[in-house]
Amino acid sequence: MRNPPLSLYIHIPWCVQKCPYCDFNSHGLKSDLPEKEYVAHLLDDLAIDAKRIGDRPVETIFIGGGTPSLFSSEAMADILNGVKQRVNLSDTAEITMEANPGTVEAGKFAGFFQAGVNRISVGIQSFQPKHLKVLGRIHNESQAENAVKQAHSAGLPTFNLDLMHGLPEQSVENAMADLKQGIELDPYHLSWYQLTIEPNTPFYSKPPELPDDDILWEIQEKGHRLLEAAGYQQYEISGYAKTGHQCRHNLNYWRFGDYLGIGCGAHGKITDAANGTIHRTVKVKHPRGYMEISRPYLDTQTRVSADDLPFEFFMNRFRLVEPCPIRDFSDFTGIELADDVERALSDAHHQGLLSISDSHWQVTAKGRRYLNSLLSCFV
């Protein structure tokens, strides 16, 4: 078994208001933002976790939320300088920060870039007022376009746009109009994903009327062709990028890499090289509890059992279009392919969901379309 690449996820939990579809650990801001206090706790949290990784290099950082762009560029610089003091951060690390167009005034992206951020992910979701209203977004079309112009002019080497489809009462034409507008803004990367209704959200308790399956499939097919014609290559179920602009942090997730998770409710996955065990960690969820000095940041830690490892590995790895080296399975899980897993792989192959060579597995176009069916082979 060998240590997989290592990433760091940093969670900033506050939003101006929580969107009705969002099941992430985010909290509407009801008072002043406790920037300095929270940054100090983040770095204390990291100092504790850093003991688990020794001098392993951190290859990528992702600062997510919530809405990290509520923080000042000075606070972001404090975070990243503190990270460099506590872990072995690679000189070529990708450092991504999520941003909401409604929280980005002129020049803010340039400030984040100077602080050390080298990739911005702009959460647009839609350009159309009726959809933005239903989704609870605080920005408008003009603010979205201005945020993208800032990203182009800030000196950032790359940036991403987040767009959603399958929105309430959305037609194929309407979804393509959103996607075309995003493409015209010429981002390096487009995350284009379908709205799903998640438990414990307002949309779950009062579900909106979503497009039927035939419309959803037509949206996906036409959108895929539109993106590829514009020079974006699909590398993950919902990820499209121009050459050289794939999100390295997300790639590490899907390749079953390791990652520390610091901040309220942050999740982590760490391999213990000494004994080959893999643990998942979750930090204290609520900001008040997280920032209580007397309380440890770690909420739960769970060892991933050998029985669960195959499904966890394939659930992540088979999101990717690229071939998966067969040796990665034993290298990153510490177990060998059991007979029942071999049978599941063979079954997926015979169903046309997976291609198999002597050295690689690769999800087929049919497998990407019916990903849940593919993964069910391993349950």
Secondary structure, DSSP 4 states (H G I P E B T S, - for coil): --PPPEEEEEEE-EESS--TT--SS-EE--S---HHHHHHHHHHHHHHHGGGTTTPEEEEEEEEES-GGGS-HHHHHHHHHHHHHHSEEEEEEEEEEEE-GGG--TTHHHHHHHHT--EEEEEEE-S-HHHHHHHT-S--HHHHHHHHHHHHHTT-SEEEEEEEES-TT--HHHHHHHHHHHHHT--SEEEEEE----TTSHHHHS---PPPHHHHHHHHHHHHHHHHHTTPEEEETTEEE-TT---HHHHHHHTT-EEEEESTT-EEEEE-TTT--EEEEEE--SHHHHT-TTS-SEEEEEEPPTTTHHHHHHHHHTTBSS-EETHHHHHHHSSPPPHHHHHHHHHHHHTTSEEE-SSEEEE-HHHHHTHHHHHHTT-
